[in-house]
């Protein structure tokens, strides 16, 4: 290699040092072209949440940075050409920092005012740049396009669909009220006042036709037949089997390898039309950061590793039960939506979720039940998760009366809902159930890898750059431990002797467990892992 070729190779390998525009400018460049976040994310080969983080100030690296720089440069040139066609304008539109004046907003009198969205009480605090970037995917259109609801010209789009933001401007018929309005869950953040349906929420209107009914599901602002929903899991399995020429082991290995990006793609699909957008890359307190490179953070998850100390004399047949889909079931838990905020004091707000510094109560039932905190020897305060705190609060209430209430010293919480990942969980559960019914072990292993790796890599992991929520990771895992404790208590209450409780999915009991737990492979069922005898006649 000549000296010049060596220099060329060195320059090609050097990282791209092209400066990126300020965060607010990046979003303006995209919106000025009438492109949705989802459209640009797909072109970049990333998820919408990743692009939202870039527009909030996080800089991409490597090849992704080069792609994003190219997009922003082309967007600047496009805006410059449009500004020239319109006769030009100032060099710095609306104080945006840099770039052509084509992004200057139209006068306020010519722009239809959009209604304020209903804001959860928990989200009333000032928002950070990351919070702002995670707002509903509303984009201004460069030119009016037909509204998907009424067909009249609209100046905005949501999730890529042109539509009116103000219902008063939309000529579409109002959705029919449901036959029986369900009460919202007590844990869901409530709006401050009655308001139009939040932008991004899907209409629930079902068109009835003679003959057999059709199941309709929300997709963004539209309703869609359930049979028309993309089957991301089924398509991935079929493609992997075709690529492996039917080799089951090779197809399974390929699917497990791609489980993390596929889980994120499924999450994006199931979040379409959701009421809340989440902050995918928030600031987190030091207690949620690893103390050393190979160490752990300061959160105590309450993982049980308990064995009963004494049994009555004689021989006892013990059954080790396997709890199916423990992490899959734990996806239904109270998760914080936005960035965690600090507070002090004993009061616990059920509309919020996060991590809490508590002094735990004494536990006096180790002879028959595991401690809800798991195996902890050190006394004094410790940081626990929302599921652990809620479990302790329930056990201290009049229904159980098993302990005193914990003392809460301080918390990091955000407005929360129990259903944040519900569509994602149901999609995985349905695929799992169908795979079990069809004896499809390829899909079964693929789905298991998707939800287990999704949970394990959303913290400080190099394997999932699209979602950085160590608080979610701890909460979901703690919910699995809490669910196991609840099953142990149910067994004890129904007359079984609880012998061991371990991890998320292992419960050892003595007695007629089939009278207490349904047997099977479903997520609400248990199966036998082992049977053995303790003691002698």
Buried (B, 14 or more C-beta within 10 A) or exposed (E): EEEEEEEEEEEEEEEBEEEBBBBBBBBBBBBBBBBBBBBBBBEBEBBBBBBBBBBBBBEBEEEBBBBBBEBBEEBBEBBBEBBEEEEEBEEEBEEBEEBBBBBBEEEEEEEEEBBEBBBBEBBEEEBBBBBBBBEBBBBBBBEEBEBBBBEBBBBBBBBBBBBBBEEEBBEBEEEEEEEEEEEEEEBBBEBEEEEBBBBBBBBBBBEEEEEEEEEBBBBBBBBBEEEEBEEBBBEBBBEBBEEBEEEBEBBBEBBBEBBBBBBBBBBBBBBBBBBBBBBBBBEBBEBBEBEEEEEEBBBBBBBBEBEBEEBEEEEBEBBBBBBBBBBBBBBBBBBBBBBBBEBEEEEBBEBBBBBBBBEBBEBEBEEEBBBBBBEEEEEEBBBBBBBBBBBBBBBBEEEEEBBEBBEBBBBBBBBBBBBBBBBBBEBBBEBBBBBBEEEBEBBBBBBBBBBBBBBBBBBBBEEBBBBBBBBBBBBBBBBBBBBBBEBBBBBBEBEBBBBBBBBBBBBBBBBEBEEBBEEEBBBEBBEEBEEEEBEEE
